[in-house]
């Protein structure tokens, strides 16, 4: 238990701790394939973020910092002093905030389809529209309408099983979880200072990602003091499926280079 909340996670392997953090309207299931392979070399911890999967939501109007503090306290409860975090999208925002508040814990940080920039105004307006949409139409309609678009269109047919599972998982997200995280992402702070901090960083970007456009990712690269970037061609926002083997090898290479 963390802060009297349920803390569901799974763990595999032994060695240096690598924490895989899922994104918005996802669960720890996202990482099953990656965790199995990474556990051949490392201890891999994969939690459900509060409000997703089997874990309880934080009190209303929480911030990304509060989610990162939840993650920090959970890791401390497991006696983990130093870890590498690989975060998908929202998971990257949480990782950046953990790096801001507790830099001593981070051996490295992987931003997988994520960004250190705050939301620009047009994105904030889009977040507000998402809240209005789900309040009127419900989570399932939102999931059915939008989640498949996270995958680059030419990939959707041959990844139909993965697309359907992503849609189904998102559709099971509690309404208040979706609303509260949308607000937290909308209001998160710019964390480009972390790029300049010297913490080893990995950027994985999708060439065809419409959620975190490639030009936004590329604009951050000159700021990185220590790290590497990799662009997945013909890939949207779901590179762990769209370019599974390539992304996995990039993560393995990053871990090997810093540990």
N, C-alpha and C positions, 0 to 999 in steps of 0.2 A: 504493500500500500504506500502511496505517496500523497501527502496532504489529505489523508482519509479518502482518497480516490482509488478506484481500482487501477492497477497497473499491469495490464496484460502485455507480455512480450514473449518472444522465443529466442533461444540462444543456441548456437552451434559452434563447435570447434574450440580451439585453445590458442593462446598466444596473445599478441597485442590486440587490444579491443577496437573493433570497427563497428560503428553504430550506423545502421541504415534507417533513414527517416523518410517515411512516405509523404506524399503530397496531399492536396486538397481533395476531399471526397474519395480518398483511398484508404487502405488499411495496410497492416504489415504484410498481408498476403502478396502485395506488389513485388516483394523482394525474395520470394521463395527460391526462384532459380539462382539468383545471384548469391544469396546467402549460402546455399549449398556448396557452390564452387569456392567462394572466398573462405569458407570454414575449413578448407583443406590446409590453409596456412595461418589463419587468424581466428581469434574468438569473435564471433559475429553476434551482435545484439540487435534485435529488430522489434521495437515497440509499436503499439498503436498509440497515436497521439490522442490526447484527451478529447473525448466526444466521438471518436471514430472507432470502428470495430467494437471491441469489448470494453473499452475504457470510458469512464464517466467524463462529462464535460466540466471544464472549469466554470466558476461563477461568471455570470453575464458581464459583458463589456471588458473582457480581458484583452491584453495586448500580446503581440508576438513575444515581447520580453517575458511576460508571465508564462507563456508556453515554454520558452527556453529555460526559465527557472524551474519549472516542473521537470524538464528533462535533466537539468543539472542535479536536482535533489534526488531524482531516481538513480542517476549514475553514482552519486555519492553513497546512496543506500546500498548499492552493490559493491562499494569499496573500489570504484573505478576512478583513478586519479588522472589518467591521461588516455585520451581516445582520439580516433579519427572519425569524423562524421561525414557521411555521404548523404546529402539531402536532395530529394526530388522536389523542385518547385517550392511549395510552401515549406517543405522540409529543409530546403536551403536557407530560407528566411530565418527559420528557427536556429539553424546552425550558425548563421552569421551573428545572430543576437547572442548566442552562447559564447561565441568568440569575442564579442564586445565586452560581455560582463565577466567572463571567466577565461581569459586567454591562456592561462596556465594549464588548462585542461586539454587544449586542442593541440594534438600532434600534427593535424592536417585537416583540411576541410574541402570536400568535394561539392560543387554546385552543379547539379544535374538538371539542366533546363531551369535554371534559377537566375536571380539577379541581385546585386547589392544595391541597385538604385531603388529609391522610393517609387511609388506609383506616380506617373505623370497625371495631370489633371484629367485627360481623356479616359485614362484607365480607372481613375476614381469614380468618374461618372458611370462607367460601365459596371463597376462593382455595385453602385447604388441601383442600377437597373436590374442586376441579378437579384438583389434583395427584394425589390418590388415584384419581380417575376415569380420567385418561389413563394412569396407570401400570397400571391394570387392564384398561381397554377399548381404549386406543390413541387416537392423534390423530384418525384419520379418523372414528371413532365420535363423538368429542367434537365435531368440526366439523359432522358431519351433524345432531347433536342440538341444538346451541346457536347456531351462527352465524346462522341465519335469524332467530332471535329478536332480533338486533340491529336489524333493520328493524321498524318499526311494522306490526302485522299487516295493516291494510288496504292497505299499500303493496306487500306481497310478491307479489301476483299480477301487477300491471303492471310490477314490477321483477324478474320471475322470472329474467331473464338475469343481472342484476347479483347477485341473491341466490345463484344457482348458482355464479357465478364466485367470490364471496366464500367460499362453502363449500368449493369446490375448492382455492382458494389456502390457506385455513386448514388443510385436510386434508393439504397438502404440507409443513407446518411440522415440522421435526425434533422428536422427542419431548423431547430435552434442552433445546432452545430454548424450547419451551412451558413446561417445568417451571421452568427458571432465571428466565425473565421473570416468571412467576407469583409466584415467591418475591420477586423484586426489587420488583414492584409492591406486594405485600403489606407489605413492610418499608420502603417509601419514607417520607420525612419530610414533615411539613407544610411547605408552602412559601407560606403565605398572606402571609408578609412580602414576597414579590415583588409581590403585588398593591398593596402600600402604597409600593413603591420609587420610583414615578414612571416606570418603563419603560412606554411605551404598550402597552396591552393590548386585545385583542379577545376577547370571550367569545361563542362560538356554541353555543347549547344547543338540544336537541331537546325539544319539549313532551312527547313520549311516550317519552323515553329512559329505559330501565330500568337501564342500566349506570351512567349518571351522572344520577340523578333531578333533575328540574327544580328541586325545592326546595333541593337541595344547591348547584346552580349559583346560584340566586337568593340564597342565604345569603352568597355571596362578594361580590356586587355592591357592597354598601356599603363594602367594604374597598378597592375600586379607586381609586387616587389619580388615575390618568390612563388613560382608555380608554372603551370602549363595549361594550355587550352586545346581542345579537340572539337572539331566540327563534324557532326554526323551528316553525311550527304543524304538527300532524299528521305529525310526524317523530320517528323513533327515534334510533338511535346512528349512523346512516349518512347524514347530511345531504348529503354530496357526491353522493349518488344520489337520495335521497328528496326533496330540495329543491335540486337542482343549481344552477339559474340564480339562485335567491334567495341561496344561500350564496356563490356566486361573486361576485355583485354586492356583497355585504356585505364580502367580503375585498378586492375592488378598491377599495371606498370607504374602508376602513381604511387600505390602503396609500397611497392618494392623500392621505389626511389627515395622514399622519406623514412622508411622504417628499418 
